[in-house]
Amino acid sequence: MDTSDLRDGAPWENGVAEETQAAYLARAFGLLADPAEQLEYVQGAIVYELRDAGTNRLVGNNNYGLLRNDFSQKPAYQAVKGAF
């Protein structure tokens, strides 16, 4: 999920809070690591993308990163780091 400030668009266009992005990623990697979930058929996972592509908070595609455009860490960075 992107962390843009979009909130009034179609559901797939709306961003989420940075903390929500982190929680979703932590949960996803937690499920993949838990043998009880029986997801052993999943061979890998990726996160798109490392750094925000831009600084416009109203453009979803600018705000998918684990890092902000200025390289400061979002909560999602620590969530993914903790998963490994």
ROVOZA-90858 format. One record per atom (N, C-alpha, C): atom name; x, y, z; residue number from 1; residue in one letter. Coordinates in Angstrom, 1 decimal. Layout:
<nuza CA, <X, Y, Z>, NUM, a> ...
// end
This chain:
<nuza N, <0.8, -1.2, 0.0>, 1, m> <nuza CA, <0.0, 0.0, 0.0>, 1, m> <nuza C, <0.9, 1.2, 0.0>, 1, m> <nuza N, <0.4, 2.2, -0.7>, 2, d> <nuza CA, <1.2, 3.5, -0.7>, 2, d> <nuza C, <0.8, 4.3, 0.5>, 2, d> <nuza N, <1.6, 5.2, 0.8>, 3, t> <nuza CA, <1.4, 6.1, 2.0>, 3, t> <nuza C, <1.1, 7.5, 1.5>, 3, t> <nuza N, <0.4, 7.7, 0.4>, 4, s> <nuza CA, <0.0, 9.0, -0.1>, 4, s> <nuza C, <-1.1, 9.5, 0.9>, 4, s> <nuza N, <-1.4, 10.8, 0.7>, 5, d> <nuza CA, <-2.5, 11.4, 1.5>, 5, d> <nuza C, <-3.8, 11.3, 0.8>, 5, d> <nuza N, <-3.9, 10.6, -0.3>, 6, l> <nuza CA, <-5.2, 10.3, -1.0>, 6, l> <nuza C, <-6.1, 9.5, -0.1>, 6, l> <nuza N, <-7.3, 10.0, 0.1>, 7, r> <nuza CA, <-8.3, 9.3, 1.0>, 7, r> <nuza C, <-9.7, 9.3, 0.4>, 7, r> <nuza N, <-10.0, 10.1, -0.6>, 8, d> <nuza CA, <-11.3, 10.2, -1.1>, 8, d> <nuza C, <-11.5, 9.5, -2.5>, 8, d> <nuza N, <-10.5, 8.8, -3.0>, 9, g> <nuza CA, <-10.6, 8.1, -4.3>, 9, g> <nuza C, <-11.2, 6.8, -4.2>, 9, g> <nuza N, <-11.1, 6.0, -5.3>, 10, a> <nuza CA, <-11.5, 4.6, -5.2>, 10, a> <nuza C, <-10.7, 3.9, -4.2>, 10, a> <nuza N, <-11.2, 2.8, -3.6>, 11, p> <nuza CA, <-10.4, 2.1, -2.6>, 11, p> <nuza C, <-9.0, 1.7, -3.0>, 11, p> <nuza N, <-8.8, 1.3, -4.2>, 12, w> <nuza CA, <-7.4, 0.9, -4.6>, 12, w> <nuza C, <-6.5, 2.1, -4.9>, 12, w> <nuza N, <-7.1, 3.3, -4.9>, 13, e> <nuza CA, <-6.3, 4.5, -5.1>, 13, e> <nuza C, <-5.9, 5.2, -3.8>, 13, e> <nuza N, <-6.6, 4.9, -2.7>, 14, n> <nuza CA, <-6.3, 5.6, -1.4>, 14, n> <nuza C, <-5.0, 5.1, -0.8>, 14, n> <nuza N, <-4.3, 6.0, -0.2>, 15, g> <nuza CA, <-3.1, 5.6, 0.6>, 15, g> <nuza C, <-3.5, 5.3, 2.0>, 15, g> <nuza N, <-2.5, 4.8, 2.7>, 16, v> <nuza CA, <-2.7, 4.4, 4.1>, 16, v> <nuza C, <-1.7, 5.2, 4.9>, 16, v> <nuza N, <-1.9, 5.2, 6.3>, 17, a> <nuza CA, <-0.9, 5.8, 7.2>, 17, a> <nuza C, <0.4, 5.0, 7.1>, 17, a> <nuza N, <1.5, 5.6, 7.4>, 18, e> <nuza CA, <2.8, 4.9, 7.3>, 18, e> <nuza C, <2.8, 3.7, 8.3>, 18, e> <nuza N, <2.1, 3.9, 9.5>, 19, e> <nuza CA, <2.1, 2.8, 10.5>, 19, e> <nuza C, <1.3, 1.6, 9.9>, 19, e> <nuza N, <0.2, 1.9, 9.2>, 20, t> <nuza CA, <-0.6, 0.9, 8.6>, 20, t> <nuza C, <0.2, 0.1, 7.5>, 20, t> <nuza N, <1.0, 0.8, 6.7>, 21, q> <nuza CA, <1.9, 0.1, 5.7>, 21, q> <nuza C, <2.8, -0.8, 6.4>, 21, q> <nuza N, <3.4, -0.3, 7.5>, 22, a> <nuza CA, <4.3, -1.2, 8.3>, 22, a> <nuza C, <3.6, -2.4, 8.9>, 22, a> <nuza N, <2.5, -2.2, 9.4>, 23, a> <nuza CA, <1.7, -3.3, 10.0>, 23, a> <nuza C, <1.4, -4.4, 9.0>, 23, a> <nuza N, <0.9, -3.9, 7.8>, 24, y> <nuza CA, <0.6, -4.9, 6.7>, 24, y> <nuza C, <1.8, -5.7, 6.3>, 24, y> <nuza N, <3.0, -5.0, 6.1>, 25, l> <nuza CA, <4.2, -5.7, 5.7>, 25, l> <nuza C, <4.7, -6.7, 6.8>, 25, l> <nuza N, <4.6, -6.3, 8.1>, 26, a> <nuza CA, <5.0, -7.2, 9.1>, 26, a> <nuza C, <4.1, -8.4, 9.2>, 26, a> <nuza N, <2.8, -8.2, 9.0>, 27, r> <nuza CA, <1.9, -9.3, 9.0>, 27, r> <nuza C, <2.1, -10.2, 7.8>, 27, r> <nuza N, <2.4, -9.7, 6.7>, 28, a> <nuza CA, <2.6, -10.5, 5.5>, 28, a> <nuza C, <3.9, -11.4, 5.6>, 28, a> <nuza N, <5.0, -10.8, 6.1>, 29, f> <nuza CA, <6.2, -11.5, 6.2>, 29, f> <nuza C, <6.1, -12.5, 7.4>, 29, f> <nuza N, <5.3, -12.1, 8.4>, 30, g> <nuza CA, <5.1, -13.0, 9.5>, 30, g> <nuza C, <4.3, -14.3, 9.1>, 30, g> <nuza N, <3.3, -14.1, 8.3>, 31, l> <nuza CA, <2.6, -15.3, 7.7>, 31, l> <nuza C, <3.4, -16.2, 6.9>, 31, l> <nuza N, <4.3, -15.6, 6.1>, 32, l> <nuza CA, <5.2, -16.4, 5.2>, 32, l> <nuza C, <6.2, -17.1, 6.0>, 32, l> <nuza N, <6.6, -16.6, 7.2>, 33, a> <nuza CA, <7.6, -17.3, 8.0>, 33, a> <nuza C, <7.0, -18.3, 9.0>, 33, a> <nuza N, <5.7, -18.4, 9.1>, 34, d> <nuza CA, <5.1, -19.2, 10.1>, 34, d> <nuza C, <4.7, -20.6, 9.4>, 34, d> <nuza N, <5.4, -21.7, 9.8>, 35, p> <nuza CA, <5.0, -23.0, 9.2>, 35, p> <nuza C, <3.6, -23.4, 9.4>, 35, p> <nuza N, <2.9, -22.9, 10.5>, 36, a> <nuza CA, <1.5, -23.2, 10.7>, 36, a> <nuza C, <0.6, -22.7, 9.6>, 36, a> <nuza N, <1.1, -21.7, 8.9>, 37, e> <nuza CA, <0.2, -21.1, 7.9>, 37, e> <nuza C, <0.3, -21.9, 6.6>, 37, e> <nuza N, <1.2, -22.9, 6.5>, 38, q> <nuza CA, <1.3, -23.8, 5.4>, 38, q> <nuza C, <1.4, -23.1, 4.0>, 38, q> <nuza N, <2.3, -22.1, 4.0>, 39, l> <nuza CA, <2.5, -21.3, 2.8>, 39, l> <nuza C, <3.9, -21.7, 2.2>, 39, l> <nuza N, <4.3, -22.9, 2.4>, 40, e> <nuza CA, <5.7, -23.3, 2.0>, 40, e> <nuza C, <5.8, -23.2, 0.4>, 40, e> <nuza N, <4.7, -23.2, -0.3>, 41, y> <nuza CA, <4.7, -23.1, -1.7>, 41, y> <nuza C, <5.2, -21.7, -2.2>, 41, y> <nuza N, <5.1, -20.7, -1.3>, 42, v> <nuza CA, <5.6, -19.4, -1.7>, 42, v> <nuza C, <7.1, -19.4, -1.6>, 42, v> <nuza N, <7.8, -19.1, -2.7>, 43, q> <nuza CA, <9.2, -19.2, -2.8>, 43, q> <nuza C, <9.9, -17.9, -2.5>, 43, q> <nuza N, <9.2, -16.8, -2.5>, 44, g> <nuza CA, <9.8, -15.5, -2.2>, 44, g> <nuza C, <8.8, -14.4, -2.2>, 44, g> <nuza N, <9.2, -13.3, -1.7>, 45, a> <nuza CA, <8.4, -12.1, -1.6>, 45, a> <nuza C, <9.2, -10.9, -1.9>, 45, a> <nuza N, <8.6, -9.9, -2.5>, 46, i> <nuza CA, <9.3, -8.7, -2.7>, 46, i> <nuza C, <8.5, -7.5, -2.2>, 46, i> <nuza N, <9.1, -6.4, -1.9>, 47, v> <nuza CA, <8.5, -5.2, -1.5>, 47, v> <nuza C, <8.8, -4.2, -2.6>, 47, v> <nuza N, <7.7, -3.5, -3.1>, 48, y> <nuza CA, <7.9, -2.5, -4.1>, 48, y> <nuza C, <7.6, -1.2, -3.4>, 48, y> <nuza N, <8.5, -0.4, -3.2>, 49, e> <nuza CA, <9.9, -0.2, -3.6>, 49, e> <nuza C, <10.7, 0.3, -2.4>, 49, e> <nuza N, <12.0, 0.4, -2.6>, 50, l> <nuza CA, <12.8, 0.8, -1.4>, 50, l> <nuza C, <12.6, 2.2, -1.0>, 50, l> <nuza N, <12.5, 3.1, -2.0>, 51, r> <nuza CA, <12.5, 4.6, -1.7>, 51, r> <nuza C, <11.3, 5.2, -2.5>, 51, r> <nuza N, <10.6, 6.1, -1.8>, 52, d> <nuza CA, <9.5, 6.8, -2.5>, 52, d> <nuza C, <10.1, 7.5, -3.8>, 52, d> <nuza N, <9.3, 7.4, -4.8>, 53, a> <nuza CA, <9.7, 7.9, -6.1>, 53, a> <nuza C, <9.7, 9.4, -6.2>, 53, a> <nuza N, <8.9, 10.0, -5.4>, 54, g> <nuza CA, <8.7, 11.5, -5.5>, 54, g> <nuza C, <8.3, 12.1, -4.1>, 54, g> <nuza N, <8.0, 13.3, -4.1>, 55, t> <nuza CA, <7.6, 14.0, -2.9>, 55, t> <nuza C, <6.2, 14.5, -2.8>, 55, t> <nuza N, <5.4, 14.3, -3.9>, 56, n> <nuza CA, <4.0, 14.7, -4.0>, 56, n> <nuza C, <3.2, 13.8, -3.2>, 56, n> <nuza N, <2.7, 14.2, -2.0>, 57, r> <nuza CA, <1.9, 13.3, -1.1>, 57, r> <nuza C, <0.5, 13.0, -1.7>, 57, r> <nuza N, <0.1, 13.6, -2.8>, 58, l> <nuza CA, <-1.2, 13.3, -3.4>, 58, l> <nuza C, <-1.1, 12.3, -4.6>, 58, l> <nuza N, <0.1, 11.9, -4.9>, 59, v> <nuza CA, <0.3, 10.9, -6.0>, 59, v> <nuza C, <0.7, 9.6, -5.4>, 59, v> <nuza N, <-0.2, 8.6, -5.5>, 60, g> <nuza CA, <0.1, 7.3, -4.9>, 60, g> <nuza C, <1.4, 6.7, -5.3>, 60, g> <nuza N, <1.7, 6.7, -6.6>, 61, n> <nuza CA, <2.9, 6.1, -7.1>, 61, n> <nuza C, <4.2, 6.7, -6.6>, 61, n> <nuza N, <4.1, 7.8, -6.0>, 62, n> <nuza CA, <5.3, 8.5, -5.4>, 62, n> <nuza C, <5.5, 8.0, -4.0>, 62, n> <nuza N, <4.7, 7.1, -3.4>, 63, n> <nuza CA, <4.7, 6.9, -2.0>, 63, n> <nuza C, <4.7, 5.4, -1.6>, 63, n> <nuza N, <5.3, 4.5, -2.3>, 64, y> <nuza CA, <5.3, 3.1, -2.0>, 64, y> <nuza C, <6.5, 2.7, -1.2>, 64, y> <nuza N, <7.5, 3.5, -1.1>, 65, g> <nuza CA, <8.8, 3.1, -0.5>, 65, g> <nuza C, <8.8, 2.8, 1.0>, 65, g> <nuza N, <9.8, 2.1, 1.3>, 66, l> <nuza CA, <10.1, 1.8, 2.7>, 66, l> <nuza C, <10.9, 3.0, 3.3>, 66, l> <nuza N, <11.5, 3.8, 2.4>, 67, l> <nuza CA, <12.1, 5.0, 2.8>, 67, l> <nuza C, <11.4, 6.2, 2.1>, 67, l> <nuza N, <11.4, 7.3, 2.7>, 68, r> <nuza CA, <10.9, 8.5, 2.1>, 68, r> <nuza C, <11.9, 9.0, 1.0>, 68, r> <nuza N, <11.4, 9.9, 0.2>, 69, n> <nuza CA, <12.3, 10.4, -0.9>, 69, n> <nuza C, <13.6, 10.9, -0.5>, 69, n> <nuza N, <13.6, 11.5, 0.7>, 70, d> <nuza CA, <14.9, 12.1, 1.3>, 70, d> <nuza C, <15.7, 11.0, 2.0>, 70, d> <nuza N, <15.4, 9.7, 1.9>, 71, f> <nuza CA, <16.1, 8.6, 2.5>, 71, f> <nuza C, <15.8, 8.4, 3.9>, 71, f> <nuza N, <14.9, 9.2, 4.6>, 72, s> <nuza CA, <14.6, 8.9, 6.0>, 72, s> <nuza C, <13.7, 7.7, 6.0>, 72, s> <nuza N, <13.8, 6.9, 7.1>, 73, q> <nuza CA, <13.1, 5.7, 7.2>, 73, q> <nuza C, <11.6, 5.9, 7.6>, 73, q> <nuza N, <10.8, 5.1, 6.9>, 74, k> <nuza CA, <9.4, 5.0, 7.3>, 74, k> <nuza C, <9.3, 3.8, 8.3>, 74, k> <nuza N, <8.2, 3.7, 9.1>, 75, p> <nuza CA, <8.1, 2.6, 10.0>, 75, p> <nuza C, <8.2, 1.2, 9.2>, 75, p> <nuza N, <7.8, 1.2, 8.0>, 76, a> <nuza CA, <7.8, 0.0, 7.2>, 76, a> <nuza C, <9.2, -0.5, 7.0>, 76, a> <nuza N, <10.2, 0.3, 7.0>, 77, y> <nuza CA, <11.6, -0.1, 6.8>, 77, y> <nuza C, <12.0, -1.0, 8.0>, 77, y> <nuza N, <11.7, -0.6, 9.2>, 78, q> <nuza CA, <12.0, -1.4, 10.4>, 78, q> <nuza C, <11.1, -2.7, 10.4>, 78, q> <nuza N, <9.9, -2.6, 10.0>, 79, a> <nuza CA, <9.1, -3.8, 9.9>, 79, a> <nuza C, <9.6, -4.9, 9.0>, 79, a> <nuza N, <10.1, -4.5, 7.8>, 80, v> <nuza CA, <10.7, -5.4, 6.9>, 80, v> <nuza C, <12.1, -5.9, 7.4>, 80, v> <nuza N, <12.8, -5.0, 8.0>, 81, k> <nuza CA, <14.1, -5.3, 8.5>, 81, k> <nuza C, <14.0, -6.4, 9.6>, 81, k> <nuza N, <13.0, -6.1, 10.5>, 82, g> <nuza CA, <12.7, -7.1, 11.6>, 82, g> <nuza C, <12.3, -8.4, 11.1>, 82, g> <nuza N, <11.7, -8.5, 9.9>, 83, a> <nuza CA, <11.2, -9.8, 9.4>, 83, a> <nuza C, <12.4, -10.7, 9.0>, 83, a> <nuza N, <13.5, -10.0, 8.7>, 84, f> <nuza CA, <14.7, -10.8, 8.3>, 84, f> <nuza C, <15.7, -11.0, 9.4>, 84, f> 
// end
